[in-house]
């Protein structure tokens, strides 16, 4: 059953009810089942790139050709609350828009982030990025 799988994928992301999540990079190719499962899990809609709230997390859909990942990550950090995190979700190998995982791993520290987890999300792969403590490299 798709809903169960997507609900399970949404829970893998560490989102909980009441979190404020900003979604960036939405397009017609994004996984709508996953998006719905996330919104069910947080019991609210995800906010778009025009939102000015403080965010608990950012869901960044990222594909090859979307631009400069470091710039996108720096922009995504701005509204994050202390302890917030970013999920970079990109197409898996063989899918249109595939992003080599090393691109994400190399962009993270340049943006001041550490990659802490990589998970399978069906046809997408998720990389969790967190702010590095100040003074650490």
Secondary structure, DSSP 8 states (H G I E B T S, - for coil): -HHHHHHHHHHHTT--TT--EEEES--TTS-HHHHHHHHHHHTS--B-TT--S-EEEEEEE--TTS--HHHHHHHHHHTEEEEEEEEEEEE-TTSTT---HHHHHHHHHHTTEEEEEEEEETTEEEEEEEE--TT--
